[in-house]
Amino acid sequence: MKSSNVVFVHGLMGWGPNDLGGLPYWGDAPAQFSPRFRAHLAKCGPLNSVHDCACELFAQIVGARIDYGESHSALAGHARFSRDYSGRGFVGNWSAENPVILIGHSAGAQTCRMLQNLLAQDFWGVGSNAEWVEAIVGVAGALNGSTLAYRYCDEEHGKLKMLPSALVAGALSVVSALSRLGASRLYDLHLDHWAREEQAGEAFLRRLDATYFIESGDNLGFDVTLHGAARLNQSMETFANCLYLSLVSSATREGRFLNLPFLRARHRPVRSMELTMRDTAAHIATRPEFSVAPTPDWGSGDLTMDLWRENDGVVNTISQRYPFIGRAHPVGGEGIFGFEDRLEPGKWRYHRLDEMFGMAFDHNDATHGACMKPLEKGRREVQRELYRRLANVLETFDTRRDQIGRTSLIGSSLAARKSGGAQTSAPLFSSVSQRADHTSKPPSPPPSSKPPASVS
C-alpha cells in the first residue's frame, strides 16, 4: 500500500494514550506495525456521536481545530468548534497520494467509515476525497449496531432512556473498574463542545443535562443501536478504491446447561470471557424479541433474533462482518488470512478470529483485554500474531493486486490476439461519493437516571 501511517481508533467508552495513566487501549497491537508503518493512537469523545468522533479524528490526523460543521452543530445544539490540534497532526501532507489506514474497534469502526465519507464530501473544504483513506479495518466493529444498546435505549426510536449525567456515571464506572487494576483515574470525557468541562462535578453535569445531547440523537448511545446503525449505513458509502476488512470476535457458544437434554439450547459465555462482560453477553443471548421492529425488514434474512444471539459480550457477532442493516453494502466474502488473493477494494471481507486461532475472543481480547488476562496462556502472543499478520496483509496488498492485474492484462491480450481484435482498457475502479444526511432527529424518549453497565 502507499500508506505509511496507521491510525487506531477506540470505541464507546474507550480512551486515548493520555488517559488512565497511559493504560494501552490497544495492548501490543501498534508495535506490530513497525517498521513498515507509523502507528498513531487517536482520542475521541467516548460518548460522542460517530459524526463528532469523525470530526475529532480528522483534526488529530491533519493537525487542525476540531470543526463539527455549521449545519450539524446548529441542529444538534452544540458548539461548532472544539479543541485545537494545530501543529500536532499525525500525518504531514495528508492526501490521496499520502493516505492513511484506519483501524477501528467497536464503534470506532463506524467512526473510521464516517471520516472517509466526510472526506469524500470535502466536508472541511481542504480538497479531500475518499482516497485519503486507503484501508479500513474493523475490529469487533459495531457495523450494524448491537442489541445490547436497547438495555439503555428505547425500542421505538433507539433513543437513550437516561439523562446525560447518568451516561457519564456509567462511563466513569468503567474507569473505576480499571483503576482497581492499577490504572490512573484520569479520564477525558471530551464533551467540551456540549458543556465546558472546567465546570467540574455537579455544575458540569447540570449543564450537560440541560443540553440536547439525548434529544438530538447526536451521541454514541443512539449510534450503536440498530436504529442508529441503519441510519448511518443508509448515509455512508463503501468506496471502490478502498480495502475493507473486518475481524470478527465471538465468546459465546450454543449449548444446554450441563448438557441436560430437556433444557433449551442457548448461547452462553465461554470461561475465558472477561467477568464484567458475562452479564451483558447473557443479556444479548436471551433478550426477548423487539416489541417494535428496529428496521422495516426486521424478521427476514439475517435480521432475525436467533441469528443475533451469538456475541462477544458487547456486540452481536453477525453485526461485525460487514454493513448490511438499513442498506446492503458490497461484500467480498469470508476469509482474509490465507485468502489474500481474493481481497479486492470496494468489497468487505471478514475473518472470524475464533476460527483463525482456535480460541474465543471477547470484545476486548483483540485490544487491551489481551494484556489483562496474564493467567491465560498464550493470549497476549495471539494478539501480537494477529496484528503482525494484519500488517503483512496491508503491506503486501498492492503487490498482489499488481500481479493479479498484470496476469489479467496478459490474458486479455492473448485473447484479443486469438480473436484478431483489439481490446479497449477501461478503469478497474471508480470512486463514488454521496453527501450523508446528518441532520435527522428522531423523537426524544422520556429521561431516566439508570446508569449503564460497565462495557468498553
C-alpha positions in Angstrom: 0.0 0.0 0.0 1.0 3.6 -0.5 0.2 4.5 3.1 2.9 4.5 5.8 0.6 5.7 8.6 -1.9 3.6 10.6 -4.4 5.3 12.9 -6.0 3.3 15.7 -9.5 4.5 16.8 -11.2 3.3 20.0 -14.9 2.8 20.5 -17.6 3.6 23.0 -16.3 4.4 26.5 -12.7 3.9 25.1 -9.7 6.0 25.9 -6.6 7.6 24.3 -2.9 7.4 25.1 -3.1 10.1 27.8 -6.0 8.6 29.7 -5.8 6.3 32.6 -2.2 6.9 33.3 -1.2 5.6 29.8 -3.0 2.2 30.1 -2.7 1.0 26.5 -6.2 0.6 24.9 -4.8 -1.3 22.0 -2.4 -3.5 24.0 0.6 -4.6 22.0 -1.1 -4.1 18.6 0.5 -0.8 17.4 4.1 -2.2 17.9 3.4 -5.0 15.4 3.2 -2.5 12.5 6.8 -1.3 12.9 9.0 -0.6 11.0 6.8 -0.6 7.8 4.1 1.7 9.3 4.0 4.5 11.8 1.2 3.9 14.3 -0.9 6.7 15.8 -3.4 6.5 18.6 -6.4 8.7 18.4 -8.5 10.0 21.2 -12.2 10.8 20.5 -15.1 11.6 22.9 -16.0 8.2 24.4 -19.7 9.2 24.4 -19.7 11.4 21.3 -21.6 10.5 18.1 -20.0 8.8 15.2 -20.1 12.1 13.3 -18.5 14.1 16.1 -15.8 11.4 16.6 -15.0 11.5 12.9 -14.5 15.3 13.1 -12.3 14.9 16.1 -10.3 12.2 14.3 -9.8 14.4 11.2 -8.5 17.2 13.4 -5.9 14.9 15.0 -4.7 13.4 11.8 -4.4 16.7 9.8 -3.5 18.9 12.7 -6.3 21.4 13.0 -9.0 22.8 15.2 -12.0 20.5 15.6 -14.8 21.6 13.3 -18.1 19.7 13.6 -19.7 21.6 10.8 -22.0 24.7 11.0 -25.3 22.9 10.0 -24.7 19.8 12.0 -23.7 21.8 15.1 -26.8 24.1 14.8 -29.2 21.1 14.5 -27.5 19.2 17.4 -27.4 22.2 19.6 -23.7 22.2 20.5 -20.7 24.4 19.7 -19.3 24.2 16.2 -15.6 24.2 17.3 -13.7 22.4 20.0 -10.0 21.6 20.7 -7.1 22.7 18.5 -4.5 20.2 17.3 -2.7 22.7 15.0 0.9 21.8 14.7 0.3 18.4 16.3 -1.1 16.4 13.4 -0.4 12.7 12.9 0.3 13.0 9.2 2.0 15.8 7.3 0.8 16.4 3.7 -2.2 14.0 4.1 -3.7 13.4 0.7 -4.7 10.7 -1.8 -1.1 10.3 -2.6 -0.2 10.0 1.1 -3.3 8.2 2.5 -3.9 6.6 5.9 -5.0 3.2 7.1 -7.7 3.4 9.8 -8.2 0.6 12.3 -11.4 1.0 14.5 -12.5 -1.1 17.4 -16.2 -1.5 18.2 -18.0 1.8 17.5 -14.6 3.1 16.3 -15.1 1.1 13.1 -18.1 3.4 12.3 -16.1 6.5 13.1 -13.5 5.4 10.5 -16.2 4.9 7.9 -17.7 8.3 8.7 -14.4 10.0 8.4 -13.9 8.6 4.9 -17.4 9.7 3.9 -16.9 13.2 5.2 -13.6 13.3 3.3 -15.4 12.3 0.1 -17.7 15.3 0.6 -14.8 17.6 1.3 -16.6 18.4 4.5 -13.8 20.7 5.8 -13.0 22.4 2.4 -9.5 21.2 2.1 -9.8 19.4 -1.3 -10.2 16.0 0.2 -11.7 12.8 -1.3 -12.4 9.2 -0.2 -9.0 8.1 -1.4 -7.3 9.9 1.6 -8.2 6.6 3.3 -6.6 3.5 1.7 -8.0 0.9 4.0 -10.4 0.5 6.9 -10.2 -2.4 9.3 -13.0 -3.1 11.8 -12.1 -5.0 15.0 -15.2 -6.3 16.6 -16.9 -3.5 14.8 -20.5 -2.5 15.6 -21.1 -2.1 11.9 -24.8 -2.9 12.3 -25.2 -1.8 15.9 -25.7 -4.0 19.0 -28.9 -5.3 20.6 -27.2 -4.6 23.9 -27.8 -0.9 23.3 -31.5 -1.5 24.0 -30.8 -2.2 27.6 -30.4 1.6 27.8 -32.3 2.9 24.8 -36.0 2.7 23.9 -37.1 0.2 21.3 -39.3 2.5 19.4 -36.7 5.1 18.4 -33.4 3.9 19.7 -33.1 6.9 22.0 -31.3 6.8 25.3 -33.6 6.4 28.3 -31.4 8.3 30.7 -30.1 11.8 31.4 -26.6 12.5 30.1 -25.3 12.7 33.7 -26.3 9.0 34.2 -24.5 8.1 31.0 -21.4 9.9 32.3 -21.7 8.0 35.5 -21.7 4.7 33.6 -18.6 5.8 31.7 -16.8 6.7 34.9 -17.7 3.3 36.4 -15.5 1.8 33.7 -12.7 4.0 34.9 -13.3 2.9 38.5 -13.0 -0.8 37.4 -9.8 -0.1 35.5 -8.4 1.9 38.4 -8.7 -1.1 40.6 -6.4 -2.8 38.2 -3.8 -0.1 38.7 -4.8 2.5 36.1 -5.0 6.2 36.8 -8.5 7.6 37.3 -7.6 10.4 34.8 -10.3 10.2 32.1 -11.1 12.8 29.5 -14.8 12.8 28.5 -14.2 15.2 25.6 -17.6 16.8 25.9 -16.5 20.4 25.9 -18.5 21.2 22.8 -21.6 20.3 24.8 -20.6 21.8 28.2 -17.4 23.4 29.4 -15.6 20.7 31.3 -13.7 23.1 33.5 -17.0 23.4 35.3 -16.3 20.1 37.1 -18.5 17.9 39.2 -22.2 18.7 39.6 -22.0 22.0 37.8 -20.8 20.3 34.7 -23.4 17.5 34.9 -26.2 20.0 35.4 -25.0 22.0 32.4 -24.8 18.8 30.3 -28.3 17.6 31.4 -29.6 21.0 30.1 -28.4 20.4 26.6 -29.9 18.5 23.6 -27.4 15.7 24.0 -30.1 13.0 24.3 -32.9 14.7 22.3 -30.8 15.4 19.2 -29.6 11.8 18.9 -26.1 13.2 18.4 -24.5 10.7 20.8 -22.8 7.3 20.6 -25.6 5.6 22.6 -28.0 6.1 19.7 -25.5 5.4 17.0 -24.8 1.9 18.3 -28.5 0.9 18.3 -29.8 -0.9 15.2 -31.8 2.3 14.6 -28.7 4.4 14.6 -26.6 1.9 12.6 -29.3 1.7 9.9 -29.3 5.5 9.6 -25.5 5.5 9.3 -25.4 2.7 6.8 -28.0 4.4 4.6 -26.0 7.6 4.5 -22.5 6.2 4.1 -20.8 4.7 1.0 -18.4 1.8 0.5 -15.8 3.2 -1.9 -14.4 1.4 -4.8 -10.7 2.1 -4.3 -10.5 1.3 -0.5 -9.8 -2.0 1.1 -12.4 -3.0 3.8 -11.6 -5.8 6.3 -13.5 -7.0 9.4 -12.0 -9.0 12.3 -14.9 -10.8 13.9 -15.0 -11.8 17.6 -17.2 -14.3 19.4 -17.1 -15.6 23.0 -20.4 -17.4 23.4 -21.2 -21.0 22.4 -24.6 -22.5 21.9 -25.5 -25.4 24.2 -27.6 -26.7 27.0 -26.8 -26.1 30.7 -25.0 -29.2 32.0 -25.9 -30.8 28.6 -29.4 -31.6 30.0 -31.5 -32.7 27.0 -34.8 -31.3 28.4 -33.4 -27.7 28.5 -33.4 -25.4 25.5 -30.0 -24.8 23.9 -28.9 -21.2 24.0 -25.7 -19.1 23.7 -23.6 -18.9 26.9 -20.4 -17.1 27.7 -17.2 -19.1 27.4 -15.0 -19.4 30.5 -12.3 -17.1 29.1 -14.7 -14.1 28.7 -13.9 -11.1 30.9 -16.1 -11.3 34.0 -17.6 -7.9 33.5 -19.0 -8.9 30.2 -20.7 -12.1 31.2 -23.9 -10.4 32.2 -24.1 -8.4 29.0 -23.3 -11.5 27.0 -26.2 -13.3 28.6 -28.5 -10.4 28.0 -27.7 -10.4 24.3 -28.1 -14.1 24.1 -31.5 -14.3 25.9 -33.2 -10.9 25.3 -36.8 -11.1 24.0 -37.9 -10.2 20.5 -38.3 -6.5 19.8 -41.6 -5.0 20.8 -41.2 -2.6 17.8 -39.1 -3.7 14.8 -35.9 -1.6 14.6 -36.0 -1.6 10.8 -38.8 -2.3 8.3 -37.2 -5.6 7.2 -36.6 -7.0 10.7 -37.7 -10.6 10.8 -36.3 -11.8 7.5 -32.9 -12.9 6.2 -30.1 -12.0 8.6 -32.4 -9.8 10.6 -33.9 -12.4 12.9 -33.3 -12.5 16.6 -31.9 -16.1 16.7 -29.1 -15.0 14.4 -28.2 -12.1 16.7 -27.7 -14.3 19.8 -24.1 -15.1 19.3 -21.9 -12.3 20.6 -18.6 -11.3 22.2 -20.0 -9.8 25.3 -20.9 -6.4 23.8 -21.5 -6.7 20.1 -23.5 -9.3 18.2 -21.2 -11.4 16.1 -23.3 -11.1 13.0 -23.1 -7.3 13.2 -19.4 -7.3 12.9 -19.0 -8.9 9.5 -20.0 -6.1 7.1 -22.6 -3.3 7.0 -26.0 -4.5 5.8 -28.7 -3.2 8.1 -30.6 -0.3 6.5 -28.7 -0.8 3.3 -26.7 -3.6 1.7 -23.0 -2.8 1.0 -20.7 -4.7 -1.3 -19.4 -7.9 0.2 -16.3 -9.9 -0.9 -16.9 -12.9 1.4 -15.4 -14.7 4.3 -11.7 -15.1 4.8 -8.8 -12.7 4.9 -5.7 -14.5 6.2 -4.9 -17.3 3.8 -7.3 -15.8 1.2 -5.1 -12.8 0.3 -5.5 -13.5 -3.4 -9.3 -12.9 -3.1 -9.0 -9.5 -1.4 -10.2 -6.6 -3.6 -11.0 -3.0 -2.9 -14.6 -1.9 -2.6 -15.9 -5.1 -1.0 -16.0 -6.1 2.6 -14.2 -9.3 3.7 -14.3 -10.7 7.2 -12.5 -13.3 9.2 -13.6 -15.0 12.4 -10.9 -14.8 15.0 -12.1 -17.8 17.0 -11.7 -20.0 13.9 -8.4 -18.4 13.0 -6.7 -19.1 16.4 -8.9 -21.9 17.8 -9.9 -19.8 20.8 -12.7 -17.5 21.8 -12.3 -13.7 21.5 -14.4 -11.5 23.7 -15.0 -7.9 22.8 -11.7 -6.6 24.2 -9.4 -9.6 23.6 -8.1 -8.1 20.3 -7.3 -4.8 22.1 -6.5 -4.2 25.8 -8.1 -7.4 27.0 -5.2 -9.5 26.0 -2.9 -7.6 28.4 -5.4 -8.0 31.3 -5.5 -11.8 31.2 -2.0 -12.7 32.4 -3.1 -16.2 33.6 -4.5 -17.1 30.2 -1.6 -18.8 28.5 -0.8 -17.5 25.0 -3.4 -14.8 24.9 -1.0 -11.9 24.6 1.1 -13.6 22.0 -2.0 -14.4 19.9 -2.9 -10.7 19.9 0.6 -9.9 18.6 0.4 -12.6 16.0 -2.9 -11.3 14.8 -1.6 -7.8 14.2 1.7 -9.0 12.7 -0.4 -10.9 10.1 -2.7 -7.9 9.5 0.3 -5.7 9.0 1.7 -8.1 6.4 -1.6 -8.3 4.6 -1.7 -4.5 4.4 1.9 -4.1 3.4 1.7 -6.7 0.5 -1.7 -5.9 -0.8 -0.7 -3.7 -3.7 1.9 -6.1 -4.8 -0.6 -8.9 -5.1 -3.1 -6.6 -6.8 -0.5 -5.6 -9.3 0.4 -9.2 -10.0 -3.2 -10.1 -10.5 -3.7 -7.1 -12.7 -0.7 -8.0 -14.9 -1.9 -11.6 -15.2 -5.4 -10.3 -16.3 -3.9 -7.9 -18.8 -1.7 -10.7 -20.3 -4.7 -13.0 -20.5 -6.8 -10.3 -22.2 -4.1 -9.5 -24.7 -3.7 -13.2 -25.7 -7.4 -13.5 -26.1 -7.5 -10.4 -28.2 -4.7 -11.7 -30.5 -6.5 -15.1 -30.9 -9.7 -13.3 -31.9 -7.9 -10.9 -34.1 -9.5 -8.0 -32.4 -8.3 -5.1 -30.2 -9.5 -4.8 -26.6 -10.0 -1.4 -25.1 -8.8 -0.9 -21.5 -11.3 0.6 -19.0 -10.7 1.8 -15.5 -11.0 -1.0 -13.0 -12.4 1.1 -10.2 -14.3 4.3 -9.8 -14.8 6.5 -6.8 -18.4 7.1 -5.7 -19.4 9.8 -3.2 -22.7 10.9 -1.8 -23.4 13.6 0.8 -24.5 12.0 4.1 -27.6 13.3 5.9 -26.5 14.0 9.5 -29.5 16.2 10.3 -32.4 13.9 11.0 -33.5 13.9 14.7 -35.7 11.1 16.0 -38.2 12.0 18.8 -37.0 12.0 22.3 -37.8 9.3 24.9 -38.6 10.0 28.5 -35.4 10.6 30.6 -34.3 8.1 33.3 -31.5 8.0 35.7 -30.5 4.4 35.4 -26.7 4.1 34.6 -25.4 1.7 32.0 -23.3 -1.4 32.7 -19.5 -1.2 32.6 -18.6 -2.1 29.0 -16.0 -0.6 26.6 
